[in-house]
Each structure stands twice: as C-alpha cells, then as structure tokens.
Amino acid sequence: MKKSDLPSNEAARLAALAKLQPVSHPGMPQSERITRLARNQFNVPIVWISRVDQDKVWMKVCDGLHVSSFARGTALCRLLFW
C-alpha cells in the first residue's frame, strides 16, 4: 500500500496540537470509560484515543493494547487517509 502525502493543513494542525496538554499528560477517566464502552459495543479487541504529532502517535487512552507510542510512519491512518 502506497503512503500518501501529509495533509495540506499539517502546519496548522501541529500548531493547534502544541496548544493542547503535553503528551505526557494522562488520559481522563471519562476517556477510559468511552474506550471501554466502544470496545464492548463493537466487539473489537483494541480501541484507543491517540494524538499524532510530527513524528509519533501517542496513545492517550488505550484499551486492549499495551503500548504508549509508535512511529507516525507506521500508523494505519497514514496508509489509508493521508
């Protein structure tokens, strides 16, 4: 599968992301509840809420997978949507 180019609004997206909580800030309990509900409702093994910076995908909340980050270039959304 061919990787596509970065989004046209990438600079603005990264600037907006920089104004949010630091990557190291933990997820909120409400987010954990949402991921747990989604996992059960859709009967899937993994649900996560992540934040994509310039180089990495950071897991803010993850249910069903024990990973905190991975390289952006390996992200499935990079292959499908960008």
N, C-alpha and C positions, 0 to 999 in steps of 0.2 A: 504494500500500500504506500503510495507516494505522500510524503509530508507536504502540506500546503504552507503558504507564506503566513507570516504573523498577521493578526487583524489590522485593519487600516487605522484603528483608533488605539493602537498599542501604547503610545506615549501618554495619552490622556488616561487610559486605563491604569497604567503603572503609577501615574501621579495621584490618582484617586485612591489607589491601594495604599500608597505611602501615608496618606492621612488617617488611615484606619489604625486599629490596635496593632501593636507589634506582633510579629509572627509567633513569638514565644508565649503570648497571652493564651491561656487555656480556653477551650470552648465553654459555652454557657450550658448549665443543666437543661435548659429548655431545648437546646440543640441536640443534646444527647437523647432526650425523650423523642424528638422528631425522628432522628435516625433509627432508633429502636422501633418506633411505630411503622416507619416506612419499610424496614426490613421484614417485619412480620406481615404487614399488609400485602406487600408484593411478593412475598416468599422468595427473597433473594438472599444470597449468602453475605453480601457486603453492601453497606451504604455509608457514604461519607460526605462531609461538607469540607471543602478544601478552599485554599487560597493559592492562586497561581501568580508567582512573582516572575521576575525576568528569567530566572534560571531553574527554579524549583516549584514543585507542587507541595504545599504544606497542608497536612491533614489537621484541620481544626477540631473535628469530631469524626470518629470512625467507629463503626460497629461491624464486627466480623473480620477485621484485618488489623494486625498489629504492626503498623508502620507509621512513622511520623512525617516522612517526606520522601520524594523521589525526584529524579531529574525531569525537568519540564519536557525535554525532547522525547521522553519515553511515554508521555501521557497519551492515553487513548484519545482524548478530545483533540489533541494536536493532530492526530491522524485523520479524525473524522470531520472536524469543524473549522480548522484554521486554514 
